[in-house]
Amino acid sequence: MKISVIIPVYNEENFILKTLEKVNEQKKNFELEIIVVDDKSKDGTVEKIKNNYALYDLLIENDINQGKGAAIKKGLDKASGDAILIQDADFEYDPADYSKLILAFKNFNADVVLGSRFKGSQPKKIIYYSHQVANKILTMICNILTNRNFSDIETGYKLIRRSTLKEINISRNDFGIEIELIMKLAKIKCKIFEVGISYNGRSYDEGKKIQFKDFLIAIYLLFKYFLNLK
């Protein structure tokens, strides 16, 4: 099974090479296609990527900054794998956990496998309590609306069968793509699993980009996609 790893990137010069190196290590165990999508970084990210071309299969450069969702959609247009795995470039999520997602995918014939930061005994960095509360509120609302029992709907690790992705229309260009994917996948007939993963969350000083406004947008999107609003 071939897996296309899509890595959306924006201003990650301090982490991108470490992320790419760790993703490449997984090629020893799995057939991976590594697609990097730079969302018009303003630092030295692109230069580092181009100077290390052996670490990826394809680099896509956006002409303007459009957002994480737009970067993922551009990667999807070029992906050729049987399944899609989204990897953030900031190394909060460890590619060593790929095996957990992929084994669940294969063993249970899953359509979607989510990496949950709130399950399992893997190491988790102690980070902002407010972020955990926000995530749990969003997850609770999602579970009520969809009658599912997700534990971490904002996870950055999603392994999705390519044919399943073709059943939904992805429209968001921003961080809202995380909510859009979960809500639309929860509405179609597909098998969704979760596995516990490690999490090395970073601080705002280290470049974390998520903000309170994204929490408010996420609440709006949960109801928007539940009600099928345009």
N, C-alpha and C positions, 0 to 999 in steps of 0.2 A: 504494500500500500504506500503510495506516494503522498506526502503531506507538504502542502505549501505553507510556509511560515511567513506571515506578513508582519513586517516591523515598521509601524509608522514612527517617524522621527521628527522632532522639532527642538532645536537647541539642546542637544545632548552630547556635546563634545567630551564631557567627562566620563560618560558611561557607554557610549555606542560601541567602542571597540571591545570592551569587556563583554558586552552583551553578544556581539557577533561571534566572538571567540567561543563563548560558552554554547551558543546555538550550534556552531560548527562541530563542537565535540560530539553532539548528538547524532551527527552523520555516521558515526561508527556503528550506531545501533539501529538507525532508521533512515529510510529514503526521504530526504528533505530537499525542498526547493526553497531557497531563502530569497525573499523579495523585500527590499528596503525602499520605503517611500519617504523621501524628505519633503517636509511641508514648508519649504522656503526658510530654512534655518538661517539665523543671522550671525551665528558664531562660527567656529571652525569645524562644525559637524561634517559638512559635505566634503571638505578637504580630507578629513580623516577617513571617511568612507572610501573615497576615490583612491587614496593612497594604499588601501588594503582591499583591493578588488577580489582577492582570492577568498575572502571571507563571506562572499554572497554570490548569488546567481544573477540578480537583476537589481539595478538602481533606477528608481523613478524619481524625477525632480519636479516638484510643483513650481509653476511660475509665480504664484502668489500663495500666501498663507491662507488655507481654507479650513483647517481643523482636522481632528483625528478621524472623524467619520469619512471625510472626503479622501484622506490618505488611504484608509482601509479599502474604500470602494475602488480606488485606482489600482490597488494591489490585487483585488479580486478580479478585475478585468484581465489581468495578465497571468493569473494563477492557473496552473495545469494539474494540480494535485487532486487526489480523490477526496481529500479532506483539507480544511483550512484551519490553521492555528494562528491566533493573533498573539504577538509577543511585543510588549512594551519595550522601549529602548532604554529605559532608566534603570534596569536591573533590579527592580523591586521583586520581580518574579524570576525564579531560577530555572533555566532550561533543563537542569538536572531532573526536574519534575515531569518532563515530557513523558517519561516511561509510565507514570501513574495514569495520565490522561489516555495515552495510546493503548495501554493494556486494557483499561476499562472499555475503551472504544471497540476493541477487537473481541474481548471475551464476552461482552454482553450485546454485541451487535448494535451498539448505540448510534444514534443520529447526532447527538450532542453530548459532550462531556465538559463540565465546568470545573475549574479548579477553585475550591473554596478555601478562603483564608480563615474560616471559622470552624473548620473540621480537621480532625487528625491531630497527631502529636508532633508534626514537623515544627521546626523552629519558627517563631514569629517575633519580629522586632517590636518592642514596646514603642508605640507611636501615639498620635493624637486620639484621645478618647472621644472627642467631638466627631471625628470621622467615623469611628465605629458606631456611635449612636445614630448618626445620619444614615449609615448603610443599613443598620438594623431596621430603622423606620421605613426606608424605601423598600427593603425586602419584605417587611410585614405587609405593607400596602399592596405590593405585587402579589403576595401569596393570597391575600383576601380576594383580590380582583380575579385572579386566575385559578384559584383553588389548587395551587401547587404548594410544595414545601421546600422551596429554595432556601439556602442559608446565606448566599452571598451573590446578589444579582449584579453588583458592580465589579465583579472580579475581572481582572485583565486577561485571564487565561480561559479561552473558549476554543474548544476543538469541535468543529462542525463539519458534517458530511457535506460535500460540495453540492450534491443533488438536493439536499435539504435546503441549503441556502437559496437555491434557484426557485424555491416555492414561495419565498417572501421578497417583497420589494423594499430595499433599503434606501432611505431618503435622507437621513440626518448626516450633516457634515461635521458636527461638533462632537463633544463628549457624550451627547445624548444618544449616540449610536449604541452605547451599552444597554440602555433601557429599551431602545427600539428592538434590538436583537432579541432580548429576553422576552418581551411582551409578544412579539410576533411568532417566535418559536414556540412559546407556551400555548398559542392558539391553534397551531396546526398539529396534525397527527404525527408526532415523532417521539422517540424515546430519548429522554434526557436523564443523564446521570451526573453526580457530583463526586469528586475525590478531594481529600485534604491535601493542601500544598503548603510549602513554606512561604514566608513573606518578609522581605527586607524593606519595609516601608521607609521612605526618605522624608526629610523635613522640608519646609519651605526654603530654608537656607541652602539646602542641597538641590533645589530646583523644582520641587513639587508644584504642579500647575493647577490642580483642582481647587475651586473656590466655593464659597457659600452660595453664590448665584447658580452654580451647577447643581446644587442640591435642590433649589427651588425649581429649576428647569426640569429636573428629574421627576419631581412630584407631578408637575404639569403633564409631562410625557406619559407617565403611568396611566393617568386618566384619559389622555388623548388617544392612546393606542387601545385602551380598553373599550372606549366608546367608538373607535374607528373614525375619529375626527380627522379632517384633512387640514 
